[in-house]
């Protein structure tokens, strides 16, 4: 059995863009906080910047509007579209 790496740095943990992610969970579990942090810290968490972010939601929250106002390449969509931009 191999031993876990002791010298792993954050560059080895970056997500490869592009990707699709579904975040699901019960009310109050931190979904909005998680996604907001993922987008706000994209430079540290991803191998390259996003060209465009499509944020699909069921119910509008003030945090989503704040995120859209602070991230110029983010589009809010209130239901699953037939086609993405």
N, C-alpha and C positions, 0 to 999 in steps of 0.2 A: 504494500500500500504506500502511495506517495505521501510525502509530508506537505502540509500547506506552505505556501510561499511566505517568507518572513519579510521580504523586502519590497512588497507591492506598494507602488505609489498611485496617486490619484489619476495620473494620465492613463493607467491601465484599466481604470474603472469607467471611462467615459463611454456614453452611449453613441452608437454610430448613426449619423443622420444620412438618409431619411429613415424614419420608422413610424409605426402606428402604435398608439397606446390606448388602452381602455382602462379607465380608473373607475372602479365600482366599490361601493360599500354602503353601510347603513348611515343614516343621518348622524352627523356629529363625529364622524371618525377621522376627519382631517383631509378629505379628498380635495377640497378647494385649496387648502393650505399647501398640500403636496404639489398640486399642479401649478399654483402660483409660484412656488419656490423653484420648481423645475424650469419654468419659463424665465423667471427673473434672473436665475443663475445659469443660463444656458451656456455661457462662455466657459464656465468651470466644469459643467457636467456633460458636455457634448464635444465630439471630435471636430465639428465645424458649426458655424452659425446656421440657423434656420433660414431658408428662403422665405417661407410663409408658414404661418401657424393657423390652423382651422380649429377653433374651440367650439365643440358642439355641447349643448346643455339642454336640460329639460325645463328648468326654472331659472329665470334671470335673478342674479344676486348682485348687489353693489360691487362686490369684489371683482366680478367679471368685467363690469364697465371700467373700473379703475385699471385693471390689467390691459384692456383694449386701448385705453387712453395713454398708457405708458409704453406700450409695445407697438410700434407703427406697422409691423408686418403681421399682426394678429387680426383675424376675422372671427366675429362671434356669429354662431348659427344656432337658432333656437330649436331646430329639429334636424334629424339626419337628412341631408340633401341627396338628391339623385346623382349629382355630380359635384365634385369639389373644385374650387378655383385653382 
